[in-house]
């Protein structure tokens, strides 16, 4: 492998002692490939080897061409590094109040956000944030594909959340870091590493933690993680937070067979993944709790100004696209209609005033020439009423053509909107006209790669 930076190697030799040689060798090995299934969409066989700390995580024997798999585009699974799935073990150790309000402060590209959506209850609300605009767009895409409506995606600096005082029951802060744990996967992380850059990361993380702490409720929990082994970014930052805020470190109980290193530093307990011990990349996680007794969450009762309730007469045009009897409401912004959990409207009105909201719930429809067209996000929604539309079920080759945004046959479907599915996982919409079909798959998500011989998806080979 590429030679490791001298300062990094010297620090790890001191930290690992006799284990350093095995660690160094592991950085030259091929990283494991793993996926996390969407329990609400997955209907196929599962791989043989499960990621032990994640109920829906699995190792694959090789890295397939995910781009050529319709289920990848349909949100049936998420390609995720196995160590970061340890979030589930931390989450399951907590006792959240009913109707919990949760914040993923550094959410892009969406691995932890989609994981949380699968773990949270339908009555909870997740706010996922990303400060960088183009990464926030990727976060929206992955949230949309996952299909849950009890979420809000924002594009804000952490300081904007610091103004929303003591609101969240749980905050996940997967902080930008020096990326030491990604050295064998990401050559850029190795090239860009320096002691100076690592120090800058540690300082930025302190700022992020300080803002997160301001908006965490008394009795609330903060889960902090990085993909580095640098003590300044990990346990020392946690020790700083505990000293400054009287936070209480929370111990988890990972199984000994998982080979996760329990790291104790002063009054902090953290959990560290080392590639020569546990199959995965470098990862650190620690949990702290804010002192005090949690009280009921209250909101100022501000009126919505940008996201406006849809009149019942207008909603009648598309309400039948959604499963009935659910506590959702329709909101309009510009030419878009959103499905959002009604009990959380007071929270949304506060967020609308303080934050830049990119995605409130699920986009159901767009208005075009006074007509309501189903939005691409609706196809992925778990609450789509599937029998409201005719459906076409193409084979693999036609499904890939659809994802290339090419025209495909609509089968026996009549004129109008047609839902395209692959092996029962929805992908998007066609509009069947008299002599042709129009493909409404989003242009920015289409497959651009030329795929001559489409490989059989990995989950169809079991």
N, C-alpha and C positions, 0 to 999 in steps of 0.2 A: 504494500500500500504506500501512498504518499507519506513522506516523512512528517511526523507530528511536530507542531511548534514546540520549541525548546522549553519555554516557560510552562506550557501546558503539560508536557511530558514530565518535567521535574516535579510539578505539583502532584500529578497522579501517582508517580512513584512513591512519594512520601505518603500519600493517602492510602494506597493499596498495598504497599510493602511487597510481600512475596507474590501477591496476586497480580502484580503489574504486567508480568510477561504474558499471562493468559489474556488479560485485558487488551494488551497491544495486538496480540494475534487476532482477537475477536474483531478488532476494527478493520482488519483486512478480509474478513469473511463476508459472504453474501448476506445481506440483511433478510430476515424472514418477511414473508408477505402475509398480510392478514386483512380480513374484512369484518365488518360488523353488520349483521343483518338487520333489516327493518322488520320487527316482529309483526307489524300490521300489514305488511305487503308480501312477505316471503311465503311462498307456497311450494318450494322445491325441497330436494334432499339437502342435507347439511354435510360439510366436510367432516372428516374423521377426527381431527384434533381441534379441541376447543381451547380458546384463550381462557385459562382457569379463573381469572378474576373478573370475567365479563360473560354474562349469560348468553349474549348473542354474538360474541366474538369468536372467529375461527381462523386458524392458520391454513394457508394454501401451500401445496407442494411446490408450486412454481408461480411465477408472475405471468398471468395471462394478458391478452390484449383487452383491457377493460373497455377501451373506446368502442370495440366491436361487439359489445354486449348490450342489448336493449334494456336488460334489467338494471344495469348501471345507470342508464339515462332515466329510467323510470323510478329511481329512488328505492329499489328493493334492497340495496345494501350500500355501504359506504366503505371505501378503501381507507383503512386507518392503521396506524402503527400500533402494535399491541400494548406497549407499556402505557400509552396515554389512555387506554381503556380502563386503567386502574381507577379512573374517576368513579366508575360504578361502585367499586368496593367502598370508597369513601362516602359516596352518596347514600348507600344502603345502611351505613352506620349512623345516619342522622335521623332525627325525628322532626319532620317539618310540620308546621301547623296546617290545619285545613285551609284550602285556598291560599297556598303559598305563592309569594311573589319572588321570583328568582332572576338574577342578573348574571349573564355571561359577558364580562366586561371587555374581553379581548377575543371576540368570537370567531373571526375568520381563520380558516376557510369554512368551518362549520362542523368539524368532527365532534367536539364536545357539545356544541349546541344540539345537533341532531341526537346525540346520545342522551342528553338531558330530556329532550322531548319524548323519547321512548320511556324514560324512567319516571317522569312527572305524571301526576294524576290529571284527568281531564279538566278539573276545576282549578288547577294551578295556572299561572301565567309566567312565561319566560320572556325576558327582554334580552336580546342578543345584540351586542354592539361591536362595531369596528370603526376605528378612527380614520383609516385610509380608504378613500372613496372606491377605488377599483377593487380592493379586497372586500369591501362591504357589498359590492355587487355580486361577488362570488358567494358570499355568505347568504344573501337573499336567494340565489339560485339553489343552493343546497338545502336551505330550509323549505323552499317551495317543493322541491322534489320529495322531501321526507313526508309531507302531506298533513301536518298537524296545524290547526288554526289557532291554538292558544299560545301565540307568540307574537312578538313585535321585534322588528329589526331596526336598529338605529345606526346613525353615522355621526358619532360625537367623540370629542376628546374626553378622557376620563374626568377632567375637571368639571365638565358639564354635569356629570352625575354627582359630584361632590356638593352641588347646589341643591340636590334633592335629598333632604336630610332624613336619615334613619328610616328608610322605606322598605328595604329588601330583607327577606328572611334568610336568603342564601345568596352569596356572591361567589362566582368562579372567576378567578383571575389567572388565566394561562398567559403569563406575561411574556412579551418579546424579550429575547435573551441572546446570549452569545453563541448559542447553537452548538455547543461542544458535543451534545448527544447525537447530532446529525452528521458528524464528520464522515462516516462511511457511506451515507446516503446522498449527501449534498456537498459536492466539491466546493461550492461557493462559501459554505460555512467554514470550511477549512482554510480557504484562501483569505477570507476576511477577518479571521480571528487574530486578535492581538490583546495583550494585557490592557491596553488603553481602551479598546472597544468594549472589553468585558466590564471595565470600571464604569464606562458610560451607561452600559446596560443596567448595572446594579443601581446607579443613581436614578435612572428613568423608572425602574421598578419600584423604588421607594416612593416616587411621586404618584405612581399608579395606585400603590397600596394605600397611601394616605387618602387619596380621593375615594377609593372603594370603602375605606373604613367609615368615612363620613356618612355614606348612604346605607350602611348596614344597621339594621335594627338592634337594639339591646337584646341580648340573648340569641342573636343571629349568628350564622356560621360563614366563615370565609375559607374557601379551598384555593390554595395557591399552588401553582405548578410552573415548571420551566422544562426545557429540553436541554439542560446543561448540568455539568457537575461542579461548576464554580461555587465554592462556599459563599463568596461575597453576594452572589445572586440568589442563593438558596437559603441555607440555615441562618446565615448572618443577617439577611434581610428580614427573615421571620423573627429573629431575636430582637432586631431593632423595633419591629412592630409591637412585639410583646412589651418591650421596655417603655415605648412611647405611649401605649394605649391601654396597658394592663390586660391585653388579650390573654386568653387561656389556651395553651396548646392542647389539642385533642389527639389522643392515641387511637390508632386503628389496630386491627388484629389480623394482619395478612397471614395466610397459612405458611408454615415453615417450608413446605414443598415448593412454594412459588419462588424461593430464592431471591426475595426482595430484601435489600439491605435496610434495616432500621437504623437510622442515623440520629444519634442523640448529641445535642449541642446546647450546653447550659440548660435553659428551661424550655427547649424546643425539641420535639420529636418529628422527624421527617422520614420520608421513604424514598429510597434511591434505587433506580434500575441500572444495572451494569450488564453490558452485552455478553460478558463471559459467564454470567450467572443466570440471568433470566432472558429468554429469547425475545429480543426487542431492542429498541434504541435507548439512548440515555434519557432519563426522565427523573424529575424530582417532584414530590408532592408533600404538602403539609396542610394541616387543618387547624384553624384557631377559632375560638368562640368569643364573641363580644360580651363583656360582663353586663349584668342587668336582667330584668325580667321582661320578656316580650309582651307587648300590649297589642290591642287590635289595630290594624292598619286603617288609617283615616285619610281621606283625600279632600281637598278644598272645595269640591263641588263646582269646578269651573265648567262653563259650557264648551262644547266642541265648536271650533271655529273653522277648521279646514276639512275635517272628516265629519260629514253631515248625515244624519239619519235619512234613509230612503223612504219615501212615501209608500204606503201599502199598495196603492194602485200601480206604482212603478215596479215594486218588488214582485208583484204577481206574474211578471213576465219571466222571471228567472228563479223564484223561490222553489219551484218544483224540481229544480236541478239539485237541490240539497236534501239530504235525508230529513224527514219530518221529526218534530217533537224534541228538538235540541235547543239548548238555551243560547242561541246565537242571534245576532242582529246584523242587518245590512247597513253599511256606511258608504257614502260616495265622496270621492275626491277627484276633481277634474272629470275625466271620462271613464274612471274606473270605479267598480263596485267591489267592496270588501265584505267578507264574512268574519265577524269578530265576536268573542264571547261577551254577551250582554252584561254579566255581573262585573266585568272589568272596565266598563266605560268610564267610571270616575278616574281610574288610573290612567286611561288613555288620554283623557282631557288634560291631566297634569303633564304627561309626557309630551303632548302636542305643544304645550306652552314652553317647556324647558328643553326639548330635544328635537333632533332632526329625524323624523320617522320616515324610513324607507318602505317598510312593509308592515302594515297593521293586519295581522291575521292572514287570511287567504283571499287572493284576488279571484273573484267569481266571474266578472263580466266586464266588458268594455262597451261603451256606447259609440256606435258608428251610424251616422245619418238616422238618428232616433231609433235605431235598432240595438238590441242587446246581443252581443256575441259572446260565447263562452271564452273565458280567458285561458291561456295555456296552463296556468296554475291550477285551475279547477280540475283538469284531467288528473292531476297528481293528488288531489285532496282525498283524505280518508272519508270525508263526508259527502262526496259526490254520490248522487242517486244514479247508479249506473244504468238503470232501465229507463231513465229519462231520454236517452239517446240511443239510436242504433249503433251497433258496434261492428267493427271489422277486425279480424284476428289474422294478420298476415303471418307468413312464415318468416324465417330468419332473414333471408335475402331481401324480401320486401320491407321488413322492419328496418333494416339498415338503410335501405333507400329512403324510407320515410324520414329517418334521422339525418340523412344527407339533405333533407328538404326537397326531395324529388316527389313527383306524383306517383301514387300507387293506386291499384284498383280498389273500389269501395264495395266490391262484392254485390250482394243483393240489397244493400241499403238504399233507401229512397233518397230523394233530393233533400239537401239540408246538411246539418252538422252531424258528423260521424265520429265516434270515439275510436281511436286506434289503440289496441292492446297487443302485447306480446306475452303469450302464455299467462294471461289473466292479469298482467301488470300494465296499467294505462300508460301511454306514452304522450298522447296529444290529440290534436283534432285535424280532420279533413273536412272540407266543405264539398259535398257532392253536388255538382252542377249537371246539367242535362247531358253534356258530351265530354266532361272532364272532371277531375277533382283538383281542388286547390289545397295545398299543404300549408297548415297554419302552425307548424313547429317553429319555435322562436328562432329567427336568423342568427342571433348571437350564441345560440346553443347548438347549432347544427354541427354534425361531424364534417370536418374539413379534410381529414386524412383520406387518401384514396385506399380503399380496401378491395383488392381484387378477389381473393379467396377468403370468404368470411369464415373464421374459425368457429367451431361449435363452442358456445359459452361454457365456462368451467363447471357451472352448476348443473349442466345437462349431461355431464360425463360420468356421473356416479352410477 
